[in-house]
Every structure is written in C-alpha cells, then in structure tokens.
Amino acid sequence: MSQAVLERRSEMLKKHIQQLLIRDNQHGISRQQSLFLQQMIKELHQTSHEMNGSK
C-alpha cells in the first residue's frame, strides 16, 4: 500500500478506537464491541509497522 493510504487508514483506526474507548469509559461496551476494539488496535499496530517499513 502507498504511504498516503497507510496514513489515512491509521487516522481512521485511531478515530474509531478513540470513540469506542470514550463509549467504554462512559457507559461500557458489549463483548462484541470489545472484540472489535481489540481487532482495530491490532490493525493499527500492523498499519504502523507497515508505515515504518515502507520508509
């Protein structure tokens, strides 16, 4: 993937993760949402690794 695509993906993941963390802190989240959050965090780490590897 190009650097611009990886950066955009990273920003989108960060935004979604932040929204879920805020919701979790205020009201709690379901098990399904918790698993989704964990998956997004893994994807963010993978994307970050790909961005660093492509420099």
Residue pairs with C-beta under 8 A, 6 or more apart in sequence:
1 9
1 50
1 54
3 51
3 54
3 55
6 47
6 50
6 51
6 54
7 51
9 43
9 47
10 44
10 47
10 48
10 51
13 40
13 43
13 44
13 47
14 44
16 40
17 37
17 40
17 41
17 44
20 29
20 33
20 36
20 37
20 40
21 37
23 29
23 33
24 33
24 34
24 37
29 37
